[in-house]
Each structure stands twice: as C-alpha cells, then as structure tokens.
Amino acid sequence: MEISYSDTAKGYLARPKNPNGAGVVVIHEFWGLTTQIKKTADKISGEGFTVLAVDLYEGKVAKTREGAQELKKSITESHAIKHLEAACAYLQREWGIPPKKIVLWGFCFGGGIAFQAAVYPIKTGGTIIYYGPVSDDAELIDKIGGPIIGVFGGQDKSITSEMAQRFHQTLHKGKKIHEIYIYPEVGHAFANEERETYHETSAKDAWKKTITFLNKYVAKPA
C-alpha cells in the first residue's frame, strides 16, 4: 500500500503476514518506483520482512531510457540519503524496527545509492547491492559498518565483473563482512523478470543467497 514516509515522499509498504521483526528498504532502478519494484517488495515481505520501497523521484516514473537518465541525473547524494534516513525512521517509528534490524536493498541505480548510504554511513543492519555501481576505494570501504552482499552479472557492460572483483578484494583487505557473487553468463538487471536480460536460474539462486543473508544478519534474535 502507498504510505508517506516524509513530508515530500510517498513509498510502497509491504507488510508480511508473519513479521520476523526485521525491515528492508528497497531502492528502485533508474526507471523509478515501478510496478515491478512493488512486486519485488511484496515478494520480500513474503519472507517475513516489513518492506518499504522508497520513491527517490517523488512520483515520477520514466517511460524511456532517455527519460530515466534525466531523472537519475536530477538526484543528488544528499537528496537520496535524506529519503533513506526518512524511510528507516518510518520503519522504526511506525513498526518498531530498530536500525540494526533494517537492511538497504538497491537495484542498479538504487544499488549505487545503497553503496553511498553504506559509506555515508547510515546506521543499518546491512546492505544489499544488485548490479549497482560500487568503488574499490579503500578509504570509502573502511567506512562500511555492517555486512554487505553484492550480486553482479559477469557480462554486465556497465557494472563490469572486473569492477565487482576489485570491490570484493578491497572488502576482503578491509576485513569487512561481505559476500560477493558474480554470475558469469548473465548481464545487467538479470534479476528483473520484466527485462530482456532476465535469467531465471541465476535470479533464483541470487534470491536464495540474499534471503539467507538477511536471515543470518537481521532476522536472527537480537
């Protein structure tokens, strides 16, 4: 259902039948808060998590790739961080979910925003990045506090496997709690069932690994 999580933004809230006490803030692709992202939020809530999908574009959804690029360019880091802070505050205020039980889960453009939030850092229980832009800058990586999982496509031409591998190496050197998965045969947005790049086998495997990550780090007893 649609809810207001700040004075200027409305998001999509998905509540589970049997809440496990943990929350997920979903950050959309560069298209905006689409029906597909809302379906993803519903699917995550089916695993027991209270899910809030934010709307960084505040009501706008792109119809073309060019339009999506324009919307993406309009978003500053500070704007995105304010949205995520408001979303986390909403989950704590309305549903009693503390920051250590909330995970940020970003897709594509949203994955990059999730990374920015992790190094900002917003205090949460962890970060999930699906084929989003990341960095191998050791100073940035050092700022990451919680566990992080990254899912990437080996054939992705924008977020390359080399970029993901360097990210993984820097996380390892920094002794950060992390899991990085690179699926060699798939490209960008392979987990989006509405895109031509969708790869069912890899998407299902990534989903299983991600839910295991969530259960391990935020759904377990405090």
Phi and psi restraints in degrees (value plus and minus 20) as a CYANA .aco file:
   2 GLU   PHI    -101.3   -61.3
   2 GLU   PSI     114.0   154.0
   3 ILE   PHI    -157.8  -117.8
   3 ILE   PSI     141.6   181.6
   4 SER   PHI    -120.1   -80.1
   4 SER   PSI     103.0   143.0
   5 TYR   PHI    -129.3   -89.3
   5 TYR   PSI     -23.4    16.6
   6 SER   PHI    -174.2  -134.2
   6 SER   PSI     157.5   197.5
   7 ASP   PHI     -85.6   -45.6
   7 ASP   PSI     -45.7    -5.7
   8 THR   PHI    -134.8   -94.8
   8 THR   PSI     -26.8    13.2
   9 ALA   PHI    -149.2  -109.2
   9 ALA   PSI     121.0   161.0
  10 LYS   PHI    -136.6   -96.6
  10 LYS   PSI     123.0   163.0
  11 GLY   PHI    -148.8  -108.8
  11 GLY   PSI    -194.9  -154.9
  12 TYR   PHI    -131.9   -91.9
  12 TYR   PSI     100.7   140.7
  13 LEU   PHI    -123.9   -83.9
  13 LEU   PSI     110.3   150.3
  14 ALA   PHI    -142.0  -102.0
  14 ALA   PSI      98.1   138.1
  15 ARG   PHI    -125.5   -85.5
  15 ARG   PSI     115.7   155.7
  16 PRO   PHI    -100.1   -60.1
  16 PRO   PSI     137.7   177.7
  17 LYS   PHI     -89.3   -49.3
  17 LYS   PSI     -56.2   -16.2
  18 ASN   PHI    -146.7  -106.7
  18 ASN   PSI      65.3   105.3
  19 PRO   PHI     -81.7   -41.7
  19 PRO   PSI     118.7   158.7
  20 ASN   PHI    -118.9   -78.9
  20 ASN   PSI     -13.4    26.6
  21 GLY   PHI      67.9   107.9
  21 GLY   PSI     -18.6    21.4
  22 ALA   PHI    -135.5   -95.5
  22 ALA   PSI     140.3   180.3
  23 GLY   PHI    -151.4  -111.4
  23 GLY   PSI     137.3   177.3
  24 VAL   PHI    -151.9  -111.9
  24 VAL   PSI     110.0   150.0
  25 VAL   PHI    -121.8   -81.8
  25 VAL   PSI      95.7   135.7
  26 VAL   PHI    -114.1   -74.1
  26 VAL   PSI     113.9   153.9
  27 ILE   PHI    -135.5   -95.5
  27 ILE   PSI     100.5   140.5
  28 HIS   PHI     -89.3   -49.3
  28 HIS   PSI     145.6   185.6
  29 GLU   PHI     -89.4   -49.4
  29 GLU   PSI     159.5   199.5
  30 PHE   PHI     -91.0   -51.0
  30 PHE   PSI     -24.4    15.6
  31 TRP   PHI     -94.4   -54.4
  31 TRP   PSI     -48.6    -8.6
  32 GLY   PHI      94.9   134.9
  32 GLY   PSI    -190.5  -150.5
  33 LEU   PHI     -99.8   -59.8
  33 LEU   PSI      64.1   104.1
  34 THR   PHI    -107.1   -67.1
  34 THR   PSI     150.9   190.9
  35 THR   PHI     -80.2   -40.2
  35 THR   PSI     -57.0   -17.0
  36 GLN   PHI     -83.3   -43.3
  36 GLN   PSI     -60.3   -20.3
  37 ILE   PHI     -86.0   -46.0
  37 ILE   PSI     -58.7   -18.7
  38 LYS   PHI     -84.1   -44.1
  38 LYS   PSI     -59.0   -19.0
  39 LYS   PHI     -84.3   -44.3
  39 LYS   PSI     -57.5   -17.5
  40 THR   PHI     -84.2   -44.2
  40 THR   PSI     -61.2   -21.2
  41 ALA   PHI     -80.5   -40.5
  41 ALA   PSI     -62.6   -22.6
  42 ASP   PHI     -81.0   -41.0
  42 ASP   PSI     -61.2   -21.2
  43 LYS   PHI     -85.0   -45.0
  43 LYS   PSI     -62.0   -22.0
  44 ILE   PHI     -84.0   -44.0
  44 ILE   PSI     -61.3   -21.3
  45 SER   PHI     -83.7   -43.7
  45 SER   PSI     -46.9    -6.9
  46 GLY   PHI     -84.1   -44.1
  46 GLY   PSI     -35.3     4.7
  47 GLU   PHI    -112.7   -72.7
  47 GLU   PSI     -17.1    22.9
  48 GLY   PHI      87.0   127.0
  48 GLY   PSI     -20.2    19.8
  49 PHE   PHI    -116.6   -76.6
  49 PHE   PSI     122.8   162.8
  50 THR   PHI    -102.8   -62.8
  50 THR   PSI     102.0   142.0
  51 VAL   PHI    -138.6   -98.6
  51 VAL   PSI     111.9   151.9
  52 LEU   PHI    -141.9  -101.9
  52 LEU   PSI      94.3   134.3
  53 ALA   PHI    -111.1   -71.1
  53 ALA   PSI      96.4   136.4
  54 VAL   PHI     -98.9   -58.9
  54 VAL   PSI     144.3   184.3
  55 ASP   PHI    -146.3  -106.3
  55 ASP   PSI      69.6   109.6
  56 LEU   PHI     -86.3   -46.3
  56 LEU   PSI     -43.9    -3.9
  57 TYR   PHI    -109.8   -69.8
  57 TYR   PSI     -23.3    16.7
  58 GLU   PHI      32.8    72.8
  58 GLU   PSI      36.1    76.1
  59 GLY   PHI      84.2   124.2
  59 GLY   PSI     -33.7     6.3
  60 LYS   PHI    -113.6   -73.6
  60 LYS   PSI     118.3   158.3
  61 VAL   PHI    -150.6  -110.6
  61 VAL   PSI     108.8   148.8
  62 ALA   PHI     -94.6   -54.6
  62 ALA   PSI     123.7   163.7
  63 LYS   PHI    -123.2   -83.2
  63 LYS   PSI     -42.2    -2.2
  64 THR   PHI    -148.7  -108.7
  64 THR   PSI     141.2   181.2
  65 ARG   PHI     -81.9   -41.9
  65 ARG   PSI     -57.9   -17.9
  66 GLU   PHI     -84.5   -44.5
  66 GLU   PSI     -61.3   -21.3
  67 GLY   PHI     -84.4   -44.4
  67 GLY   PSI     -58.4   -18.4
  68 ALA   PHI     -84.3   -44.3
  68 ALA   PSI     -60.8   -20.8
  69 GLN   PHI     -82.3   -42.3
  69 GLN   PSI     -60.1   -20.1
  70 GLU   PHI     -84.9   -44.9
  70 GLU   PSI     -63.3   -23.3
  71 LEU   PHI     -84.0   -44.0
  71 LEU   PSI     -62.8   -22.8
  72 LYS   PHI     -78.5   -38.5
  72 LYS   PSI     -64.2   -24.2
  73 LYS   PHI     -84.6   -44.6
  73 LYS   PSI     -43.8    -3.8
  74 SER   PHI     -98.8   -58.8
  74 SER   PSI     -29.8    10.2
  75 ILE   PHI    -116.3   -76.3
  75 ILE   PSI      98.7   138.7
  76 THR   PHI    -109.3   -69.3
  76 THR   PSI     141.6   181.6
  77 GLU   PHI     -80.8   -40.8
  77 GLU   PSI     -62.4   -22.4
  78 SER   PHI     -83.7   -43.7
  78 SER   PSI     -58.2   -18.2
  79 HIS   PHI     -81.0   -41.0
  79 HIS   PSI     -66.9   -26.9
  80 ALA   PHI     -85.1   -45.1
  80 ALA   PSI     -63.1   -23.1
  81 ILE   PHI     -82.1   -42.1
  81 ILE   PSI     -60.5   -20.5
  82 LYS   PHI     -80.8   -40.8
  82 LYS   PSI     -61.1   -21.1
  83 HIS   PHI     -81.5   -41.5
  83 HIS   PSI     -65.8   -25.8
  84 LEU   PHI     -88.5   -48.5
  84 LEU   PSI     -59.2   -19.2
  85 GLU   PHI     -82.8   -42.8
  85 GLU   PSI     -61.1   -21.1
  86 ALA   PHI     -85.6   -45.6
  86 ALA   PSI     -58.6   -18.6
  87 ALA   PHI     -86.1   -46.1
  87 ALA   PSI     -63.8   -23.8
  88 CYS   PHI     -84.4   -44.4
  88 CYS   PSI     -60.6   -20.6
  89 ALA   PHI     -83.3   -43.3
  89 ALA   PSI     -58.3   -18.3
  90 TYR   PHI     -81.8   -41.8
  90 TYR   PSI     -67.1   -27.1
  91 LEU   PHI     -82.6   -42.6
  91 LEU   PSI     -55.6   -15.6
  92 GLN   PHI     -93.2   -53.2
  92 GLN   PSI     -63.8   -23.8
  93 ARG   PHI     -89.7   -49.7
  93 ARG   PSI     -67.3   -27.3
  94 GLU   PHI    -107.9   -67.9
  94 GLU   PSI     -47.8    -7.8
  95 TRP   PHI    -145.7  -105.7
  95 TRP   PSI     -14.5    25.5
  96 GLY   PHI      46.9    86.9
  96 GLY   PSI       7.9    47.9
  97 ILE   PHI    -117.3   -77.3
  97 ILE   PSI      94.4   134.4
  98 PRO   PHI     -91.8   -51.8
  98 PRO   PSI     137.6   177.6
  99 PRO   PHI     -72.0   -32.0
  99 PRO   PSI     -58.0   -18.0
 100 LYS   PHI     -88.6   -48.6
 100 LYS   PSI     -29.8    10.2
 101 LYS   PHI    -127.5   -87.5
 101 LYS   PSI      -9.9    30.1
 102 ILE   PHI    -132.4   -92.4
 102 ILE   PSI     114.5   154.5
 103 VAL   PHI    -140.0  -100.0
 103 VAL   PSI     121.0   161.0
 104 LEU   PHI    -112.8   -72.8
 104 LEU   PSI     110.0   150.0
 105 TRP   PHI    -147.8  -107.8
 105 TRP   PSI      88.7   128.7
 106 GLY   PHI    -135.2   -95.2
 106 GLY   PSI     123.8   163.8
 107 PHE   PHI    -133.8   -93.8
 107 PHE   PSI     108.6   148.6
 108 CYS   PHI      37.2    77.2
 108 CYS   PSI    -140.3  -100.3
 109 PHE   PHI     -69.6   -29.6
 109 PHE   PSI     -62.5   -22.5
 110 GLY   PHI     -86.1   -46.1
 110 GLY   PSI     -48.4    -8.4
 111 GLY   PHI     -86.2   -46.2
 111 GLY   PSI     -58.3   -18.3
 112 GLY   PHI     -85.4   -45.4
 112 GLY   PSI     -58.7   -18.7
 113 ILE   PHI     -84.3   -44.3
 113 ILE   PSI     -60.4   -20.4
 114 ALA   PHI     -81.5   -41.5
 114 ALA   PSI     -60.1   -20.1
 115 PHE   PHI     -83.8   -43.8
 115 PHE   PSI     -65.3   -25.3
 116 GLN   PHI     -78.0   -38.0
 116 GLN   PSI     -60.6   -20.6
 117 ALA   PHI     -86.6   -46.6
 117 ALA   PSI     -56.0   -16.0
 118 ALA   PHI     -86.8   -46.8
 118 ALA   PSI     -53.7   -13.7
 119 VAL   PHI    -115.1   -75.1
 119 VAL   PSI     -26.0    14.0
 120 TYR   PHI     -80.0   -40.0
 120 TYR   PSI     -68.2   -28.2
 121 PRO   PHI    -125.1   -85.1
 121 PRO   PSI     126.1   166.1
 122 ILE   PHI    -103.6   -63.6
 122 ILE   PSI     113.1   153.1
 123 LYS   PHI     -96.7   -56.7
 123 LYS   PSI      88.5   128.5
 124 THR   PHI    -159.5  -119.5
 124 THR   PSI    -199.7  -159.7
 125 GLY   PHI    -106.4   -66.4
 125 GLY   PSI     -25.6    14.4
 126 GLY   PHI     140.5   180.5
 126 GLY   PSI     157.3   197.3
 127 THR   PHI    -158.6  -118.6
 127 THR   PSI     117.9   157.9
 128 ILE   PHI    -141.6  -101.6
 128 ILE   PSI     105.6   145.6
 129 ILE   PHI    -140.9  -100.9
 129 ILE   PSI      96.5   136.5
 130 TYR   PHI    -123.8   -83.8
 130 TYR   PSI      90.5   130.5
 131 TYR   PHI      19.2    59.2
 131 TYR   PSI      29.6    69.6
 132 GLY   PHI    -129.7   -89.7
 132 GLY   PSI     137.3   177.3
 133 PRO   PHI     -84.1   -44.1
 133 PRO   PSI     111.7   151.7
 134 VAL   PHI    -150.2  -110.2
 134 VAL   PSI     156.9   196.9
 135 SER   PHI    -151.9  -111.9
 135 SER   PSI     133.1   173.1
 136 ASP   PHI    -128.1   -88.1
 136 ASP   PSI      -0.2    39.8
 137 ASP   PHI     -90.6   -50.6
 137 ASP   PSI      96.3   136.3
 138 ALA   PHI     -81.8   -41.8
 138 ALA   PSI     -54.4   -14.4
 139 GLU   PHI     -87.1   -47.1
 139 GLU   PSI     -58.4   -18.4
 140 LEU   PHI     -88.1   -48.1
 140 LEU   PSI     -67.1   -27.1
 141 ILE   PHI     -79.3   -39.3
 141 ILE   PSI     -54.4   -14.4
 142 ASP   PHI     -82.1   -42.1
 142 ASP   PSI     -43.3    -3.3
 143 LYS   PHI    -100.0   -60.0
 143 LYS   PSI     -33.1     6.9
 144 ILE   PHI     -90.1   -50.1
 144 ILE   PSI     105.8   145.8
 145 GLY   PHI    -118.2   -78.2
 145 GLY   PSI     -63.3   -23.3
 146 GLY   PHI    -117.2   -77.2
 146 GLY   PSI     155.1   195.1
 147 PRO   PHI     -84.9   -44.9
 147 PRO   PSI     132.6   172.6
 148 ILE   PHI    -160.9  -120.9
 148 ILE   PSI     119.7   159.7
 149 ILE   PHI    -146.0  -106.0
 149 ILE   PSI     115.2   155.2
 150 GLY   PHI    -144.1  -104.1
 150 GLY   PSI     115.5   155.5
 151 VAL   PHI    -143.6  -103.6
 151 VAL   PSI     104.3   144.3
 152 PHE   PHI    -157.4  -117.4
 152 PHE   PSI     137.7   177.7
 153 GLY   PHI    -121.3   -81.3
 153 GLY   PSI     110.6   150.6
 154 GLY   PHI     -84.8   -44.8
 154 GLY   PSI     -43.1    -3.1
 155 GLN   PHI    -121.4   -81.4
 155 GLN   PSI     -10.5    29.5
 156 ASP   PHI     -87.6   -47.6
 156 ASP   PSI     104.0   144.0
 157 LYS   PHI    -108.3   -68.3
 157 LYS   PSI     -33.4     6.6
 158 SER   PHI    -119.2   -79.2
 158 SER   PSI     -68.3   -28.3
 159 ILE   PHI    -128.9   -88.9
 159 ILE   PSI      70.3   110.3
 160 THR   PHI     -94.8   -54.8
 160 THR   PSI     141.1   181.1
 161 SER   PHI     -84.1   -44.1
 161 SER   PSI     -52.0   -12.0
 162 GLU   PHI     -84.0   -44.0
 162 GLU   PSI     -61.0   -21.0
 163 MET   PHI     -81.8   -41.8
 163 MET   PSI     -64.2   -24.2
 164 ALA   PHI     -84.8   -44.8
 164 ALA   PSI     -59.3   -19.3
 165 GLN   PHI     -86.7   -46.7
 165 GLN   PSI     -60.6   -20.6
 166 ARG   PHI     -85.4   -45.4
 166 ARG   PSI     -59.2   -19.2
 167 PHE   PHI     -78.4   -38.4
 167 PHE   PSI     -67.8   -27.8
 168 HIS   PHI     -79.3   -39.3
 168 HIS   PSI     -65.9   -25.9
 169 GLN   PHI     -82.5   -42.5
 169 GLN   PSI     -60.0   -20.0
 170 THR   PHI     -90.1   -50.1
 170 THR   PSI     -58.0   -18.0
 171 LEU   PHI     -81.6   -41.6
 171 LEU   PSI     -61.8   -21.8
 172 HIS   PHI     -84.2   -44.2
 172 HIS   PSI     -66.5   -26.5
 173 LYS   PHI     -83.2   -43.2
 173 LYS   PSI     -54.3   -14.3
 174 GLY   PHI    -101.8   -61.8
 174 GLY   PSI     -19.4    20.6
 175 LYS   PHI      37.6    77.6
 175 LYS   PSI      20.7    60.7
 176 LYS   PHI    -108.8   -68.8
 176 LYS   PSI     126.9   166.9
 177 ILE   PHI     -93.2   -53.2
 177 ILE   PSI      97.0   137.0
 178 HIS   PHI    -174.8  -134.8
 178 HIS   PSI     137.8   177.8
 179 GLU   PHI    -158.2  -118.2
 179 GLU   PSI     105.4   145.4
 180 ILE   PHI    -143.0  -103.0
 180 ILE   PSI     107.6   147.6
 181 TYR   PHI    -144.0  -104.0
 181 TYR   PSI     105.0   145.0
 182 ILE   PHI    -137.6   -97.6
 182 ILE   PSI      97.6   137.6
 183 TYR   PHI    -113.0   -73.0
 183 TYR   PSI      87.5   127.5
 184 PRO   PHI     -80.6   -40.6
 184 PRO   PSI     -50.8   -10.8
 185 GLU   PHI    -116.7   -76.7
 185 GLU   PSI     -18.7    21.3
 186 VAL   PHI    -136.0   -96.0
 186 VAL   PSI     142.0   182.0
 187 GLY   PHI    -126.6   -86.6
 187 GLY   PSI    -176.2  -136.2
 188 HIS   PHI     -90.2   -50.2
 188 HIS   PSI     127.4   167.4
 189 ALA   PHI      38.1    78.1
 189 ALA   PSI      14.1    54.1
 190 PHE   PHI     -89.9   -49.9
 190 PHE   PSI     -32.8     7.2
 191 ALA   PHI    -115.6   -75.6
 191 ALA   PSI     -20.5    19.5
 192 ASN   PHI    -111.5   -71.5
 192 ASN   PSI      88.2   128.2
 193 GLU   PHI     -87.3   -47.3
 193 GLU   PSI     -28.9    11.1
 194 GLU   PHI    -120.4   -80.4
 194 GLU   PSI     -17.5    22.5
 195 ARG   PHI    -123.9   -83.9
 195 ARG   PSI     134.0   174.0
 196 GLU   PHI     -87.9   -47.9
 196 GLU   PSI     -37.7     2.3
 197 THR   PHI    -106.6   -66.6
 197 THR   PSI     -19.9    20.1
 198 TYR   PHI     -77.9   -37.9
 198 TYR   PSI     114.4   154.4
 199 HIS   PHI    -150.5  -110.5
 199 HIS   PSI      83.0   123.0
 200 GLU   PHI     -77.6   -37.6
 200 GLU   PSI     -67.6   -27.6
 201 THR   PHI     -81.9   -41.9
 201 THR   PSI     -67.4   -27.4
 202 SER   PHI     -87.0   -47.0
 202 SER   PSI     -59.9   -19.9
 203 ALA   PHI     -82.6   -42.6
 203 ALA   PSI     -62.4   -22.4
 204 LYS   PHI     -86.8   -46.8
 204 LYS   PSI     -59.1   -19.1
 205 ASP   PHI     -86.5   -46.5
 205 ASP   PSI     -62.8   -22.8
 206 ALA   PHI     -83.1   -43.1
 206 ALA   PSI     -60.6   -20.6
 207 TRP   PHI     -80.0   -40.0
 207 TRP   PSI     -67.0   -27.0
 208 LYS   PHI     -79.7   -39.7
 208 LYS   PSI     -65.1   -25.1
 209 LYS   PHI     -85.0   -45.0
 209 LYS   PSI     -58.3   -18.3
 210 THR   PHI     -89.4   -49.4
 210 THR   PSI     -62.8   -22.8
 211 ILE   PHI     -85.7   -45.7
 211 ILE   PSI     -57.0   -17.0
 212 THR   PHI     -81.0   -41.0
 212 THR   PSI     -62.5   -22.5
 213 PHE   PHI     -79.4   -39.4
 213 PHE   PSI     -68.2   -28.2
 214 LEU   PHI     -80.7   -40.7
 214 LEU   PSI     -65.8   -25.8
 215 ASN   PHI     -84.2   -44.2
 215 ASN   PSI     -55.2   -15.2
 216 LYS   PHI     -90.2   -50.2
 216 LYS   PSI     -61.9   -21.9
 217 TYR   PHI    -121.4   -81.4
 217 TYR   PSI     -46.1    -6.1
 218 VAL   PHI    -146.1  -106.1
 218 VAL   PSI     -42.9    -2.9
 219 ALA   PHI    -108.9   -68.9
 219 ALA   PSI     -30.7     9.3
 220 LYS   PHI     -90.8   -50.8
 220 LYS   PSI     140.6   180.6
 221 PRO   PHI     -78.1   -38.1
 221 PRO   PSI     123.4   163.4
